[in-house]
């Protein structure tokens, strides 16, 4: 090559370098077409061509052309196998294209060559996660966060790897760190919420999923998870719009139909709920859950014949459906077929039956035996059902008694004397409180038979407010301590919000009855919001109350009800806090004894109506003719005239009740105490 030719070659080399620089400059500025033209001017024999191929690959990836990008990057990587940037980009594009094994190989080649391997470790860990190699993924991502401790995505993906390995606490910590670094990070919030739901921390799951939905409202799966969590917390009013949004997105979805149907059932909108549940059985005629929920809705609405048919259909589709067997037992009188006992006993003898189903079926068998006049056999079946449940859902006796101590300490007479100007003057709310199985559904049915009263059933509003109160008041202390920090203005705002919810229940009702019995633990907060409200305290003989709880299948709720000793302790704690409330509350508190009500109803009903500020109405004595929905285990009983057969029911089972008598102490029948 002569001097002139060498000068021409040098000039061309200079132009190729200029083209590469021009391409990189345009690329960085987002002028992709100009960048591609500059890269393509560089001939394959030029030294700059290998870099041009590299950046053509990156550019193609930016345009969503991953297969084309891979061709460029593979060629570039072959010609410069020690370039960590090119290998890293090859890994990134291979991972985006779903070529996870190729991505892992590229990342691993790049690692020893890189000065700062944080991004490469992140990519490697994420690709390994995509391959299902969770252990190797966790190791790589641990190294990634060590190199890049401010990278929220690395913490999020590390949390995914840890969750997949069953390292729940570590995963939760990683998700929380990701959110701390990026508070609006929707994916991490969603992952945290789902992990908390799986871990059983539904309160925190609700908060995380709400934040995730706010960050990414178009992700339907998040709304579905949020609806599921809210339903699990009995926050049906809040779950309804989430379930409705999911159904709007997926109109034929069985899960969405069932979720919204359940919400509407629990909110007392039975006709709407029935329509959804019928649609669900049409969508999936062989789905046992769809038929069960339809039967439950029909049962709550009082259509017992239709409910029987739906529940029997459930059992035909899934013979071991324990809840269907139990629900059927609730609405059967003494007309159960002779084969029913054999069917239930056969199921209980099946060694493959899960304990969760076994417990429901044992409760159903016990009810059948009780109605059949076999009290000892019935009690044995009830004891078996409860033992199965208590083993999984034990009751924290010490924690419950500590809560009662704190309520008494916080809400004393001086507390209310200092807060006379708190809350709303409204008399609209009526709260029925007491222990379960105390005659409260009967009392609500009597009140709801009055034309000026709406019986709203078991509203979760106050319980949810207790859970949310620390945040609403703006303090870090839990309830009841946070109630002491509430201002008068805050109490009025909370009361107005509550009244708005009651207005939605029935705009024309002068009184709206909330029959959430556990509100006996929340009467201090209720008094702060509604000092003029009426509280109806329903009570019954202690042993009859406890035994009726023991004989009731409450699912996973009311944990004290699954053990005779726990029942006795819980009952004594309830009596202790009720005596305290009677002494300090600035509320109208009316006592309704079950035995008095069934013995001579009219005087009790007259006194009850007067306490609620209502005129006498004889229809309240014809409560059993009401067609309103009843969503409690007393669904059948409240549609019957008053009967006395439940008074001193415990005497048939006296020989089995020693642990309960011991726990009740001075509240036990005198003749049975040592």
C-alpha positions as CSV (number, residue, x, y, z in Angstrom):
1,X,0.0,0.0,0.0
2,X,1.5,3.3,-1.1
3,X,1.6,6.5,1.0
4,X,-1.5,7.9,-0.8
5,X,-3.5,4.7,-0.2
6,X,-2.5,4.7,3.5
7,X,-3.6,8.3,3.8
8,X,-7.0,7.4,2.3
9,X,-7.4,4.4,4.7
10,X,-6.5,6.6,7.7
11,X,-9.1,9.2,6.6
12,X,-11.7,6.5,6.3
13,X,-10.9,5.1,9.7
14,X,-11.3,8.5,11.1
15,X,-14.7,8.8,9.5
16,X,-15.8,5.4,10.9
17,X,-14.9,6.6,14.4
18,X,-16.8,9.8,13.8
19,X,-19.8,7.8,12.6
20,X,-19.7,5.7,15.8
21,X,-19.5,8.8,17.9
22,X,-22.3,10.4,15.9
23,X,-24.4,7.3,16.4
24,X,-23.8,7.3,20.1
25,X,-24.6,11.0,20.4
26,X,-27.9,10.6,18.5
27,X,-28.7,7.4,20.4
28,X,-28.3,9.1,23.7
29,X,-30.4,12.0,22.6
30,X,-33.2,9.6,21.5
31,X,-32.8,10.2,17.8
32,X,-32.9,6.5,17.0
33,X,-33.3,6.7,13.2
34,X,-30.3,9.0,12.9
35,X,-28.3,6.8,15.3
36,X,-29.1,3.7,13.2
37,X,-28.0,5.3,10.0
38,X,-24.7,6.3,11.5
39,X,-24.1,2.8,13.0
40,X,-24.9,1.2,9.6
41,X,-22.4,3.4,7.7
42,X,-19.6,1.5,9.5
43,X,-18.4,-1.4,7.4
44,X,-18.0,-4.8,9.0
45,X,-14.2,-4.8,8.5
46,X,-13.8,-1.6,10.5
47,X,-12.7,-1.9,14.2
48,X,-15.6,0.2,15.2
49,X,-18.1,-2.3,13.6
50,X,-18.1,-4.5,16.7
51,X,-19.4,-1.6,18.8
52,X,-21.8,-0.6,16.1
53,X,-23.3,-4.1,16.2
54,X,-23.5,-3.8,20.0
55,X,-25.4,-0.6,19.9
56,X,-27.6,-1.6,16.9
57,X,-28.7,-4.5,19.2
58,X,-29.5,-2.1,22.0
59,X,-31.4,0.2,19.6
60,X,-33.5,-2.8,18.2
61,X,-34.4,-3.8,21.8
62,X,-35.5,-0.2,22.5
63,X,-37.9,-0.6,19.5
64,X,-39.3,-3.8,20.8
65,X,-37.5,-6.0,18.2
66,X,-35.8,-8.4,20.6
67,X,-35.0,-11.2,18.2
68,X,-33.3,-8.8,15.8
69,X,-31.5,-7.3,18.8
70,X,-30.2,-10.7,19.9
71,X,-28.7,-11.3,16.5
72,X,-26.7,-8.1,16.7
73,X,-25.6,-8.6,20.3
74,X,-24.6,-12.2,19.8
75,X,-22.3,-11.2,16.9
76,X,-20.9,-8.4,19.0
77,X,-20.3,-10.6,22.0
78,X,-18.5,-13.2,19.8
79,X,-16.1,-10.6,18.6
80,X,-15.5,-9.0,22.0
81,X,-15.9,-11.8,24.6
82,X,-14.3,-9.7,27.3
83,X,-16.6,-6.6,27.0
84,X,-18.8,-6.7,30.2
85,X,-21.1,-4.0,28.9
86,X,-21.9,-5.9,25.7
87,X,-22.4,-9.2,27.7
88,X,-24.6,-7.4,30.2
89,X,-26.8,-6.0,27.4
90,X,-26.9,-9.5,25.8
91,X,-28.2,-10.9,29.1
92,X,-30.8,-8.1,29.5
93,X,-32.2,-8.6,26.0
94,X,-32.1,-12.4,26.3
95,X,-34.1,-12.1,29.5
96,X,-36.6,-9.7,28.0
97,X,-37.0,-12.2,25.1
98,X,-37.7,-15.1,27.5
99,X,-34.3,-16.8,26.7
100,X,-33.4,-17.2,30.4
101,X,-30.7,-19.8,30.1
102,X,-28.8,-17.6,27.5
103,X,-29.3,-14.6,29.8
104,X,-27.8,-16.4,32.8
105,X,-24.8,-17.5,30.7
106,X,-24.2,-13.9,29.5
107,X,-24.5,-12.4,33.0
108,X,-22.1,-15.0,34.4
109,X,-19.5,-14.2,31.7
110,X,-19.9,-10.5,32.4
111,X,-19.6,-10.7,36.2
112,X,-15.8,-11.2,36.6
113,X,-15.1,-8.5,34.0
114,X,-17.3,-5.7,35.5
115,X,-16.0,-3.0,37.9
116,X,-19.4,-2.5,39.4
117,X,-21.4,-5.7,39.1
118,X,-24.6,-4.5,40.9
119,X,-26.8,-4.3,37.7
120,X,-25.4,-7.6,36.4
121,X,-26.1,-9.4,39.7
122,X,-29.6,-8.0,39.6
123,X,-30.2,-9.3,36.1
124,X,-28.6,-12.7,36.9
125,X,-30.8,-13.1,40.0
126,X,-33.9,-12.1,38.1
127,X,-33.2,-14.5,35.2
128,X,-32.5,-17.3,37.7
129,X,-35.8,-16.5,39.4
130,X,-37.5,-16.8,36.0
131,X,-35.9,-20.2,35.6
132,X,-37.2,-21.3,39.0
133,X,-33.7,-21.6,40.5
134,X,-34.8,-19.7,43.6
135,X,-31.9,-20.6,45.8
136,X,-29.3,-19.3,43.2
137,X,-31.5,-16.3,42.5
138,X,-31.7,-15.4,46.2
139,X,-27.9,-15.6,46.4
140,X,-27.3,-13.4,43.4
141,X,-29.9,-10.8,44.5
142,X,-28.4,-10.7,48.0
143,X,-25.1,-9.7,46.4
144,X,-27.0,-7.2,44.2
145,X,-28.5,-5.4,47.2
146,X,-25.1,-5.4,48.9
147,X,-23.6,-3.6,45.8
148,X,-26.7,-1.4,45.3
149,X,-28.4,-0.8,48.7
150,X,-30.6,1.9,47.3
151,X,-32.1,-0.2,44.5
152,X,-35.8,-0.9,45.3
153,X,-36.2,-3.3,42.4
154,X,-33.4,-5.5,43.7
155,X,-35.0,-5.7,47.1
156,X,-38.4,-6.5,45.5
157,X,-37.0,-9.4,43.4
158,X,-35.0,-10.6,46.4
159,X,-38.3,-10.7,48.3
160,X,-39.8,-12.8,45.5
161,X,-36.9,-15.3,45.7
162,X,-37.2,-15.5,49.5
163,X,-41.0,-15.9,49.3
164,X,-40.5,-18.7,46.8
165,X,-38.1,-20.4,49.2
166,X,-40.6,-20.2,52.0
167,X,-38.5,-17.6,53.9
168,X,-41.6,-15.5,54.7
169,X,-40.2,-13.1,57.2
170,X,-37.1,-12.4,55.1
171,X,-39.3,-11.8,52.1
172,X,-41.6,-9.4,53.9
173,X,-38.5,-7.5,55.1
174,X,-37.2,-7.2,51.5
175,X,-40.5,-5.9,50.2
176,X,-40.7,-3.4,53.0
177,X,-37.2,-2.2,52.2
178,X,-38.2,-1.8,48.6
179,X,-41.2,0.3,49.6
180,X,-39.1,2.4,52.0
181,X,-36.8,3.3,49.1
182,X,-39.7,3.9,46.7
183,X,-43.0,4.5,48.6
184,X,-45.2,4.4,45.5
185,X,-43.7,1.2,44.1
186,X,-46.8,-0.6,43.0
187,X,-45.3,-4.0,42.3
188,X,-43.6,-4.2,45.7
189,X,-46.8,-3.1,47.5
190,X,-48.7,-5.8,45.6
191,X,-46.1,-8.4,46.5
192,X,-46.1,-7.3,50.1
193,X,-49.9,-7.4,50.3
194,X,-50.1,-10.9,48.8
195,X,-47.3,-12.2,51.0
196,X,-49.0,-10.8,54.1
197,X,-52.3,-12.4,53.0
198,X,-50.6,-15.8,52.7
199,X,-49.0,-15.2,56.1
200,X,-52.4,-14.5,57.6
201,X,-51.7,-10.8,58.5
202,X,-54.8,-9.6,56.8
203,X,-54.8,-6.1,58.4
204,X,-51.4,-5.3,57.0
205,X,-52.2,-7.0,53.7
206,X,-55.3,-4.8,53.3
207,X,-53.2,-1.6,53.8
208,X,-50.5,-2.8,51.3
209,X,-53.0,-3.8,48.7
210,X,-54.9,-0.6,49.0
211,X,-51.7,1.3,48.4
212,X,-50.9,-1.0,45.4
213,X,-54.3,-0.4,43.9
214,X,-53.8,3.4,44.3
215,X,-50.4,3.1,42.5
216,X,-51.6,0.8,39.8
217,X,-55.4,1.0,39.6
218,X,-55.6,-0.8,36.2
219,X,-54.2,-4.1,37.6
220,X,-57.3,-6.2,38.0
221,X,-55.5,-8.9,39.9
222,X,-54.7,-6.4,42.7
223,X,-58.4,-5.5,43.1
224,X,-59.3,-9.1,43.2
225,X,-56.7,-9.7,46.0
226,X,-57.9,-6.6,47.8
227,X,-61.5,-7.8,47.6
228,X,-60.5,-11.2,48.9
229,X,-58.7,-9.7,51.9
230,X,-61.5,-7.3,52.7
231,X,-64.0,-10.1,52.6
232,X,-61.8,-12.1,55.0
233,X,-61.9,-9.2,57.4
234,X,-65.7,-8.9,57.1
235,X,-65.4,-5.5,55.6
236,X,-68.1,-6.3,53.1
237,X,-69.1,-2.7,52.3
238,X,-65.5,-1.9,51.3
239,X,-65.1,-5.2,49.4
240,X,-68.1,-4.6,47.2
241,X,-66.7,-1.9,44.9
242,X,-63.5,-3.9,44.4
243,X,-65.4,-7.1,43.6
244,X,-67.7,-5.1,41.3
245,X,-64.7,-3.6,39.4
246,X,-63.3,-7.1,38.9
247,X,-66.6,-8.4,37.6
248,X,-66.9,-5.4,35.2
249,X,-63.4,-6.4,33.8
250,X,-64.3,-10.1,33.7
251,X,-68.1,-10.4,33.3
252,X,-68.0,-14.2,32.9
253,X,-65.6,-14.9,35.7
254,X,-66.9,-17.4,38.3
255,X,-64.7,-16.1,41.0
256,X,-65.9,-12.5,40.4
257,X,-69.5,-13.5,40.4
258,X,-69.1,-15.4,43.6
259,X,-67.1,-12.6,45.3
260,X,-69.7,-9.9,44.5
261,X,-72.5,-12.3,45.4
262,X,-71.1,-12.9,48.8
263,X,-70.6,-9.2,49.4
264,X,-74.2,-8.4,48.5
265,X,-75.5,-11.4,50.6
266,X,-73.7,-10.1,53.7
267,X,-74.9,-6.6,53.0
268,X,-78.5,-7.8,53.0
269,X,-79.1,-7.2,49.3
270,X,-80.5,-10.6,48.8
271,X,-82.3,-10.3,45.5
272,X,-79.2,-8.8,43.8
273,X,-77.1,-11.5,45.4
274,X,-79.4,-14.3,44.3
275,X,-79.2,-13.0,40.7
276,X,-75.4,-13.2,40.8
277,X,-75.3,-16.6,42.4
278,X,-77.7,-18.0,39.8
279,X,-75.5,-16.6,37.1
280,X,-72.6,-18.4,38.8
281,X,-74.4,-21.8,38.7
282,X,-75.2,-21.2,35.1
283,X,-71.6,-20.4,34.3
284,X,-70.3,-23.4,36.2
285,X,-73.2,-25.9,36.8
286,X,-70.8,-28.5,38.2
287,X,-69.1,-26.2,40.7
288,X,-70.0,-27.2,44.3
289,X,-69.0,-23.8,45.7
290,X,-71.4,-22.0,43.4
291,X,-74.3,-24.1,44.5
292,X,-73.3,-23.8,48.2
293,X,-73.2,-20.0,48.1
294,X,-76.6,-20.0,46.3
295,X,-78.0,-22.2,49.0
296,X,-76.6,-20.0,51.7
297,X,-78.1,-16.9,50.1
298,X,-81.5,-18.6,49.8
299,X,-81.3,-19.7,53.4
300,X,-80.5,-16.2,54.6
301,X,-83.5,-14.9,52.5
302,X,-85.8,-17.4,54.2
303,X,-86.4,-19.6,51.2
304,X,-85.6,-22.8,53.0
305,X,-87.0,-25.2,50.4
306,X,-84.9,-23.8,47.6
307,X,-81.9,-23.7,50.0
308,X,-82.3,-27.4,50.7
309,X,-82.3,-28.2,47.0
310,X,-79.1,-26.1,46.4
311,X,-77.3,-27.6,49.4
312,X,-78.2,-31.1,48.4
313,X,-76.9,-30.3,44.9
314,X,-73.7,-29.1,46.5
315,X,-73.3,-32.4,48.4
316,X,-74.1,-34.4,45.2
317,X,-71.2,-32.6,43.5
318,X,-68.9,-32.8,46.5
319,X,-70.1,-35.3,49.1
320,X,-67.5,-34.2,51.7
321,X,-68.5,-30.5,51.6
322,X,-68.7,-30.0,55.4
323,X,-70.2,-26.5,55.4
324,X,-73.1,-27.7,53.1
325,X,-73.8,-30.5,55.5
326,X,-73.8,-28.2,58.4
327,X,-76.0,-25.5,56.7
328,X,-78.4,-28.2,55.8
329,X,-78.5,-29.4,59.4
330,X,-79.4,-25.8,60.5
331,X,-82.6,-25.7,58.5
332,X,-83.8,-29.3,59.0
333,X,-86.3,-29.9,61.7
334,X,-86.8,-33.5,62.8
335,X,-87.5,-34.4,59.2
336,X,-83.9,-35.5,58.4
337,X,-84.0,-38.8,56.4
338,X,-82.9,-41.9,58.3
339,X,-79.9,-42.3,56.0
340,X,-78.5,-38.9,57.0
341,X,-76.8,-40.2,60.2
342,X,-75.2,-43.0,58.2
343,X,-74.0,-40.6,55.5
344,X,-72.3,-38.3,58.1
345,X,-70.8,-41.1,60.1
346,X,-69.3,-42.7,57.0
347,X,-67.7,-39.3,56.0
348,X,-66.3,-38.9,59.5
349,X,-64.7,-42.4,59.3
350,X,-62.9,-41.5,56.1
351,X,-59.2,-41.2,57.0
352,X,-58.6,-39.0,53.9
353,X,-61.1,-36.3,55.1
354,X,-59.3,-33.1,56.1
355,X,-59.9,-31.9,59.6
356,X,-61.4,-28.7,58.4
357,X,-64.2,-30.6,56.7
358,X,-64.3,-33.2,59.5
359,X,-65.2,-30.5,62.0
360,X,-68.1,-29.1,60.0
361,X,-69.5,-32.6,59.5
362,X,-69.1,-33.5,63.2
363,X,-71.1,-30.3,64.0
364,X,-73.8,-31.4,61.5
365,X,-73.9,-35.0,63.0
366,X,-74.1,-33.6,66.5
367,X,-77.1,-31.4,65.6
368,X,-78.9,-34.4,64.0
369,X,-78.2,-36.5,67.1
370,X,-79.5,-33.8,69.4
371,X,-82.7,-33.4,67.5
372,X,-83.0,-37.2,67.5
373,X,-83.0,-37.3,71.3
374,X,-79.5,-38.7,71.9
375,X,-77.9,-36.0,74.1
376,X,-74.8,-38.0,75.2
377,X,-74.0,-39.0,71.6
378,X,-74.7,-35.5,70.5
379,X,-72.3,-34.0,73.1
380,X,-69.6,-36.5,72.1
381,X,-69.9,-35.3,68.5
382,X,-69.9,-31.6,69.5
383,X,-66.8,-32.2,71.6
384,X,-65.0,-33.8,68.7
385,X,-66.0,-31.0,66.3
386,X,-64.7,-28.4,68.8
387,X,-61.5,-30.2,69.6
388,X,-60.6,-30.3,65.9
389,X,-61.3,-26.6,65.6
390,X,-59.6,-25.5,68.8
391,X,-56.4,-27.4,67.8
392,X,-56.1,-25.1,64.8
393,X,-57.6,-21.9,66.2
394,X,-56.6,-21.7,70.0
395,X,-57.9,-18.8,72.1
396,X,-55.5,-16.4,73.8
397,X,-57.0,-16.3,77.2
398,X,-54.3,-14.1,78.7
399,X,-54.4,-11.6,75.8
400,X,-58.2,-11.3,76.1
401,X,-58.2,-10.6,79.8
402,X,-55.4,-8.0,79.3
403,X,-57.6,-6.3,76.7
404,X,-60.5,-6.1,79.1
405,X,-58.1,-4.6,81.8
406,X,-56.9,-1.9,79.3
407,X,-60.5,-1.0,78.4
408,X,-61.4,-0.6,82.0
409,X,-58.3,1.4,82.7
410,X,-58.8,3.7,79.7
411,X,-62.5,4.3,79.7
412,X,-63.2,5.3,83.3
413,X,-65.7,7.8,84.6
414,X,-63.2,10.7,84.5
415,X,-62.5,9.9,80.8
416,X,-66.1,10.5,79.8
417,X,-66.6,13.5,82.2
418,X,-63.8,15.3,80.3
419,X,-65.4,14.5,76.9
420,X,-69.0,15.6,77.3
421,X,-68.9,17.6,74.1
422,X,-67.7,14.7,72.0
423,X,-69.6,13.0,69.2
424,X,-73.0,13.5,67.4
425,X,-76.3,14.1,69.2
426,X,-78.0,11.6,66.8
427,X,-80.3,8.9,68.3
428,X,-80.4,6.9,65.1
429,X,-77.9,4.2,66.0
430,X,-79.0,1.3,68.1
431,X,-76.4,-1.2,69.1
432,X,-77.3,-4.7,70.3
433,X,-74.4,-6.3,72.3
434,X,-73.7,-9.4,74.3
435,X,-72.3,-12.8,74.0
436,X,-73.2,-15.0,71.0
437,X,-76.3,-17.1,71.3
438,X,-77.9,-14.7,73.8
439,X,-81.2,-14.1,72.0
440,X,-79.8,-11.1,70.0
441,X,-81.2,-12.1,66.6
442,X,-84.6,-12.5,68.2
443,X,-84.3,-9.1,69.7
444,X,-83.2,-7.5,66.5
445,X,-86.1,-9.2,64.6
446,X,-88.5,-7.8,67.2
447,X,-87.1,-4.3,66.7
448,X,-86.9,-4.6,62.9
449,X,-90.7,-5.4,62.9
450,X,-91.3,-1.8,63.9
451,X,-92.1,0.4,60.9
452,X,-89.5,3.0,62.0
453,X,-86.6,0.6,62.5
454,X,-84.2,-1.0,60.0
455,X,-82.4,-4.1,61.2
456,X,-79.0,-3.9,59.5
457,X,-77.6,-7.2,60.9
458,X,-74.0,-7.5,62.0
459,X,-72.3,-4.4,60.8
460,X,-68.6,-4.4,60.8
461,X,-68.2,-0.6,60.9
462,X,-67.1,-0.1,64.5
463,X,-64.7,-3.1,64.5
464,X,-63.1,-1.8,61.3
465,X,-62.9,1.7,62.9
466,X,-61.0,0.2,65.9
467,X,-58.5,-1.3,63.5
468,X,-58.1,2.0,61.6
469,X,-58.3,4.4,64.5
470,X,-54.5,4.8,65.2
471,X,-54.1,6.1,61.6
472,X,-57.2,8.2,61.7
473,X,-56.2,9.9,65.0
474,X,-52.6,10.2,63.9
475,X,-50.9,8.3,66.7
476,X,-48.8,5.2,66.8
477,X,-50.6,3.6,69.8
478,X,-53.2,0.9,69.2
479,X,-56.7,0.8,70.6
480,X,-57.8,1.6,73.3
481,X,-54.9,3.9,74.1
482,X,-55.3,5.8,70.8
483,X,-58.9,6.7,71.8
484,X,-57.6,8.9,74.6
485,X,-55.8,11.1,71.9
486,X,-58.9,11.7,69.9
487,X,-60.2,15.3,69.7
488,X,-63.8,16.4,69.8
489,X,-63.6,17.4,66.1
490,X,-62.3,14.0,65.2
491,X,-65.1,12.2,67.1
492,X,-67.7,14.3,65.3
493,X,-66.1,13.5,61.9
494,X,-66.1,9.8,62.7
495,X,-69.7,9.9,63.8
496,X,-70.8,11.7,60.7
497,X,-69.0,9.1,58.5
498,X,-70.8,6.3,60.5
499,X,-74.2,8.0,60.1
500,X,-73.6,8.3,56.4
501,X,-73.2,4.5,56.3
502,X,-76.4,4.0,58.3
503,X,-78.2,6.4,55.9
504,X,-77.2,4.1,53.0
505,X,-78.7,1.1,54.9
506,X,-82.2,2.7,55.0
507,X,-82.6,6.5,54.4
508,X,-86.1,6.5,55.9
509,X,-85.5,4.6,59.2
510,X,-85.6,6.6,62.4
511,X,-83.4,3.9,64.0
512,X,-80.9,1.5,62.5
513,X,-79.9,-1.5,64.5
514,X,-76.4,-2.9,64.5
515,X,-76.3,-6.4,65.9
516,X,-72.5,-6.9,66.0
517,X,-72.4,-8.5,69.4
518,X,-68.7,-8.1,69.9
519,X,-69.2,-4.3,70.1
520,X,-69.6,-4.9,73.9
521,X,-65.8,-4.5,73.8
522,X,-66.1,-1.2,71.8
523,X,-68.8,0.6,73.8
524,X,-66.2,3.2,75.0
525,X,-65.6,4.3,71.4
526,X,-69.3,4.1,70.6
527,X,-70.0,6.5,73.5
528,X,-67.4,9.0,72.2
529,X,-69.2,9.1,68.8
530,X,-72.9,8.7,69.9
531,X,-73.6,9.7,73.5
532,X,-77.3,9.6,72.8
533,X,-77.4,6.2,71.2
534,X,-79.3,3.3,72.7
535,X,-77.4,0.1,73.6
536,X,-79.4,-3.1,74.0
537,X,-77.6,-5.6,76.2
538,X,-79.0,-9.1,75.5
539,X,-78.1,-11.7,78.0
540,X,-79.1,-15.3,78.9
541,X,-78.3,-17.9,81.6
542,X,-74.5,-18.2,81.6
543,X,-74.4,-22.0,81.1
544,X,-77.1,-21.9,78.4
545,X,-75.1,-19.2,76.6
546,X,-71.8,-21.0,76.8
547,X,-73.3,-24.4,75.8
548,X,-75.1,-22.9,72.9
549,X,-71.8,-21.4,71.7
550,X,-70.1,-24.7,72.1
551,X,-72.8,-26.3,70.0
552,X,-72.4,-23.7,67.2
553,X,-70.1,-23.9,64.2
554,X,-68.6,-20.4,64.0
555,X,-65.9,-21.4,61.4
556,X,-62.6,-19.9,62.4
557,X,-64.1,-17.0,64.3
558,X,-65.0,-16.7,68.0
559,X,-62.1,-18.9,69.1
560,X,-63.2,-19.0,72.7
561,X,-66.3,-21.0,71.7
562,X,-64.3,-24.2,70.9
563,X,-63.2,-25.1,74.5
564,X,-65.4,-25.3,77.6
565,X,-62.7,-23.7,79.9
566,X,-62.0,-20.9,77.4
567,X,-65.8,-20.3,77.1
568,X,-66.1,-19.9,80.9
569,X,-63.2,-17.5,81.1
570,X,-64.4,-15.4,78.2
571,X,-67.9,-15.2,79.7
572,X,-66.5,-14.0,83.0
573,X,-64.4,-11.3,81.2
574,X,-67.6,-10.3,79.3
575,X,-69.5,-9.9,82.5
576,X,-66.7,-7.9,84.0
577,X,-66.5,-5.4,81.2
578,X,-70.3,-5.1,81.0
579,X,-70.5,-4.2,84.7
580,X,-67.9,-1.6,84.1
581,X,-69.8,0.0,81.2
582,X,-73.0,0.1,83.3
583,X,-71.1,2.2,85.8
584,X,-69.4,4.7,83.5
585,X,-71.0,5.0,80.1
586,X,-73.0,8.1,79.3
587,X,-75.5,6.0,77.2
588,X,-79.0,4.6,77.4
589,X,-78.4,0.9,78.2
590,X,-81.4,-1.4,78.3
591,X,-81.2,-5.0,79.5
592,X,-83.1,-7.7,77.7
593,X,-83.0,-11.1,79.3
594,X,-83.8,-14.0,77.0
595,X,-85.7,-16.0,79.7
596,X,-87.9,-12.9,80.4
597,X,-88.5,-12.3,76.8
598,X,-89.8,-15.9,76.0
599,X,-91.7,-16.1,79.3
600,X,-93.6,-12.9,79.0
601,X,-92.7,-11.0,75.8
602,X,-95.0,-8.0,75.8
603,X,-93.6,-6.1,78.9
604,X,-90.1,-6.7,77.7
605,X,-90.9,-5.4,74.2
606,X,-92.7,-2.4,75.5
607,X,-89.7,-1.5,77.7
608,X,-87.3,-2.1,74.8
609,X,-89.2,0.2,72.4
610,X,-89.5,2.9,75.0
611,X,-85.8,2.9,75.6
612,X,-85.2,3.3,71.9
613,X,-87.6,6.3,71.8
614,X,-90.2,4.4,69.8
615,X,-94.0,4.2,70.0
616,X,-95.6,0.9,70.8
617,X,-96.4,-1.2,67.7
618,X,-98.1,-4.6,68.1
619,X,-96.4,-5.9,65.0
620,X,-93.2,-6.3,67.1
621,X,-94.9,-9.3,68.7
622,X,-95.4,-10.9,65.3
623,X,-91.7,-10.8,64.5
624,X,-91.7,-14.4,63.1
625,X,-93.8,-13.3,60.1
626,X,-91.2,-10.9,58.9
627,X,-89.6,-11.7,55.5
628,X,-86.4,-9.7,56.1
629,X,-83.0,-11.5,55.5
630,X,-81.3,-13.0,58.6
631,X,-77.6,-13.8,58.1
632,X,-76.9,-15.6,61.4
633,X,-77.1,-19.1,62.7
634,X,-80.5,-18.3,64.1
635,X,-81.9,-18.0,60.6
636,X,-84.5,-20.7,61.1
637,X,-85.4,-20.0,64.8
638,X,-86.3,-16.4,64.3
639,X,-89.0,-17.3,61.8
640,X,-90.8,-19.4,64.5
641,X,-93.0,-18.1,67.3
642,X,-91.5,-17.8,70.7
643,X,-90.7,-21.1,72.4
644,X,-89.2,-22.1,75.8
645,X,-87.3,-25.3,74.9
646,X,-83.9,-23.5,75.0
647,X,-84.3,-22.4,78.6
648,X,-82.1,-24.5,80.9
649,X,-81.1,-26.6,77.9
650,X,-77.9,-27.3,79.6
651,X,-79.4,-29.7,82.1
652,X,-79.6,-32.4,79.5
653,X,-75.8,-32.2,79.2
654,X,-74.9,-31.5,82.8
655,X,-72.7,-34.6,83.3
656,X,-70.3,-33.3,80.6
657,X,-70.0,-29.6,81.8
658,X,-67.5,-29.8,84.7
659,X,-64.8,-27.8,83.0
660,X,-67.3,-25.1,82.1
661,X,-68.6,-24.9,85.7
662,X,-65.1,-24.6,87.0
663,X,-64.2,-21.8,84.6
664,X,-67.4,-19.9,85.4
665,X,-66.7,-20.0,89.1
666,X,-69.3,-18.0,91.0
667,X,-71.4,-17.7,87.8
668,X,-72.0,-21.5,87.7
669,X,-75.3,-22.9,88.9
670,X,-75.1,-23.0,92.7
671,X,-76.1,-26.6,93.1
672,X,-73.3,-27.7,90.9
673,X,-70.5,-25.9,92.6
674,X,-68.2,-27.7,95.1
